[in-house]
C-alpha cells in the first residue's frame, strides 16, 4: 500500500477509507493533497475488491477548504498553480461520483470551502452533530470550486444555493439536514460506528447496480423522460443477465439472502 503525506488510506474487507490528514492546517487542501486525493480516487475506481469508500477528516475538522497560506506562496504563478490544484480536485470528484462503489462522507467537524464542496460529492453524507458547513469563498475574494455550483443548486435549490455561495450563510449540522445537504446527523461519539455500519451494508450490496444508479442520477436533470427511460431499460436488462442480477432474482425466489460479488 502506498504511503501518502497528506492522507491516510486503508482497505479492509472491501471497504476503503480515505482520511484527510493535515491536522495542523485543519485538513486544508494544498497541491500535494490534490495530487494524492486524485491518486486514491483512481485506486478506488480501479480496484474491483473495493465495494464502499469512506471519506473523512482527521482531528476536529473535516476540511477548512483551500490552504490560503499555500496559495499566497504561489506568488506570481498563483493563477497557473491554482488551476493545477483544481484540476486534481475536480478529477478526483469526477471519479468519486462515477465510480461503482458508493462514497460515504463522514463529516466529523467543520466543512468549509472546498471541504464543503467535497462533502457534497458523497452518495451518503453522515455528519457529526458538531459539524458546521460554510462556503466562505467570496469572503476571500474567490469563487467556489470542487463542484459546488453543480451540487448545491440540485440539492437545495437556487435561492438557498445563492444564500450559501454569495451570502456565505453558515449552517449547523441540524440545518444542513433540514436543507437536504446531509443524509443523517449522528452524535459525535457515534459517527464512526454509524458510518462503518453503513459501509458494511453497502459493501455487501450489488455494486454494479449501485454504480448504474449513480450514473443514471448524474444525467437525469439533463435528459428528457424518454431518454432517461431508454437508459433505464438498457440498464435493467443488462443487469438482469449479470451474475449479481441473477443472484438477486434467485435469492428472492428461494427466500434467502443474496450474496453479491460486485461483478
N, C-alpha and C positions, 0 to 999 in steps of 0.2 A: 504494500500500500504506500502510495506517495505521501510524503510529509509536506505539509503546507505551512507557510509562515503566518498567514492571516486567518486561516480557517482550521477547524478540526473536522475530519471526515472519517466516518466509520461505516462499516457494513456488517450487519448481524442478522442472520436468519431472514434474509430477503428485504430487510429494512435498512436504508441508508440514512445517516444523519449528518447534516451539514450545520456546523456551529460557527457563526461569525465570531472571530476571536481576536479582536483588537481592543481588549477591555480598557486599556489605558487611554484609548481615544474614543470611548463609547461605541465601539464597533463601527466607526465611521469608515467610509469607503475611500481607499487610495488606489493607485494604479495596480499595485500587487494584488489587492483583494479583488479587483475587477478581473484580472487575469485568472486568478485561482478560482473564482466563482464560475467563470466560463469553463474551466477545466473540469471541475466536479460536476457541473451540469452535463457536459458531454459524456462523462463517465456514467452518470445515472441514466442517460438516454440509451447508451450503447450496451450496458451490462444487463442482459436479459434475466439475470438472477435477482435484480433489484425490483421489488414489487410495490414498494412505497418509499417515499422520501420525506424526511422531516427537516425543516429549516428553522433554526432558532438562533438566539444570541447568547454569548457567554456574559456572566455578570448581571448587572442590573438593567442594562439597555438591550433592546433588540438591535437597533442601529440608529445612530444620530444622523444618518444620511451621508452626504459627501464630506470628505475631510477638507474643510476650507483652508486649514493651515497648509496642507499639501498643495492645494490649488494655488495659493499665494506663492509657493515655491517654484511653480512652473515659470514664473517671470513672463518675459515677452512671448514665450511659446504656449501661454495658457490656452489659447483657442485650439491649437492643434492637439495639445495633450489632453484637454478635457473631451474633445471629440473622440480621441482614442479610448479614454476611460469609458465614456458612454457606449462606445461600440462593444466593449467587453460586456458591460452590464446588460445591454439590450440583447445581445446574442444569448446570454445566459437566460434571461427572462423568456425569450422566444423558445428556447429548448424546454424550459420548465413547463410552459403552458401547452406544449405539443407532445411531450414525451408520454408514452403509455402509462407509466407509473404515476399515481396521484401524488401531488405535492401538498403536504400538511405544513402550514406555517404556525409555529408556536411563538406568539408574540409575548415574550417574557417581561418586557419593560417598554420604555418609550420607543416608538417607531416614528422617526422624523425624516422628512425629505425623501431621499431615495430609499430609506428604510421603510417608510410608509408605502412607497410605490412597490417595493419588492414584496412586502407582505401581501399586497392585493393580488399578486400573481398566483397565490395559492388556490388549490381546489377546495381546501378546507383551511379556515383560519381560526385557530383557537387562541384566545387572548387571556392573559392573567387579569384578574380584576384590578390590578395596579397599573396596567398598561395605559399609555397615553398615545394619541395619534395627532400629528400635525404635519402639514405640507411645508410651510415655512420658507419656501424657495424665494418668494418675492421680497421677503424681509431682508434677504442678502442681495437683492437686485438681480435674481436669477429666475429662470423658468423651469418647470418640472421636467424630470426625465424618468426613466425606469418604467414607462408605460402608464404613468398616472393619468395622462389626458385621454387614454383609451379606457382604462379600467373604471375610473371614478364616475364618469357620466353614465356608464352602463350599470354601475352598482347603486348609485344614489340619485341619479337624475342630474340634469344640467344645473338647476338653481343651487342645489347643495354642493355640487362639484365646484361651482363658482365661489361659494362661500368658503370652501376648503382651500382652493388653489389661489384665489385672488384675495379673499378676506382673511385667510390664514386662521380660520377658526380651529381651536384645539378641541379634541374630543376625548372624553374618558372612555374606558372600555365599555361601560354600560351604554353610553351614547353611540359608540361605534356599532354595538349590537343592534340598537334601535334603528340606526340608519341603514342597516344591512351590509355593513362593511366586514363584519366578522361572523363566523358560523356559530360560535359559542364562547361564553365567558366562563372562566374557571377560577376558583380560589387559587391564589398564588402557590400554595403548598400542594395543590392537586393537579397543576397544569401538566407536569411531566407524566404522571400516571395516566391522565386522560388522553394525552397525545399518543403515548405508547400503545394504549388500548385501541385507539382508532387506527393507528398504523398497522397493528397486527390484524385487525378486522379487514382492512383494505388489502394488505399483503396476501391474505387468504382468498381474496375475491378474484374475479375473472379480469385479469389485467388488460387483455385485448379489448374486451367490451368497454372497460373504463376508458382506455385510450381513444376508442371510437367515439364515445360520448363527449370527451374533451374536444375532439376535433369538430364534432357537429355543433357544439355550443359556440365555438370560436367564430364560425362563419354564419351563424343563424341570423344575426342582425343585418347582414348584407345580402341575404338571399330572399328570393320570393318563396311563398309557401310551396309552390310546385318544385322549385329547385331543391329546397330542403327535404321535401318528402321523397324526391328521387334519390338523394343521398342516403336517407334512412332506409329505403327499400333495398338498395345495393348492399348497405352495411349489414342489415339483419340477415339477409340471405347469405352473405359471406360468412358471418359469424356462426350461423346455424350449422354450417358444414365443417367448421373448425373443431378441434379437439375439445376446447372449453365449452363451446355451444352444445356439442353432442353430450358432454358430461353433464351440463346443466339440465338438459331435457331429460336424460335418462335418470338422473338423480331425483328429479321431480316425480317422474312416473313410478319409481321404486321407493318413493318416500324416504330417501336418505339424504344426508348432507353431501353436496357436491365437493369434489376435490379438484380444484383448478390448478393448472400448471403454468398458465400465462402465455402459452404459445399457440 
